[in-house]
């Protein structure tokens, strides 16, 4: 993938987490700090499976020049 900012080649990789990865706008405080906030207030990037060894993983691209990560959220959400 080509970086949309500097037009250099980006490195492929993945974003990984032991829990679901969600994006929240600056208007939404983190769930841990605001119990009334919930998953519906954010956009799911990658879901975490069930069980003790479950994890979330979503392909992404990194530009070492711009230090930007590009990711496309999973389908279906």
Residue, then its C-alpha position, 0 to 999 in steps of 0.5 A: x500500500x502507498x502512504x496517502x501522506x508521503x507516497x512511500x511504500x507502507x509496511x504490512x502488519x496487523x493490530x493485535x489485542x487481547x480484547x476487542x479493538x474499538x475506535x471512539x471519538x474525542x467526544x466519548x471518554x474511555x469506557x473505564x472512566x465513564x461507565x455509561x459509555x458502551x461499545x455502541x458509542x464506538x466503532x469496532x475495528x476487530x472483535x475478540x473471540x471468546x475464551x482465555x486465549x482469544x484475541x483480536x487481530x486486524x491487518x494494517x499498514x505502517x508508514x515509517x516515514x510519517x509514523x502513521x498506521x492505516x487500518x480498515x475496520x472489519x466487515x459487518x459492523 
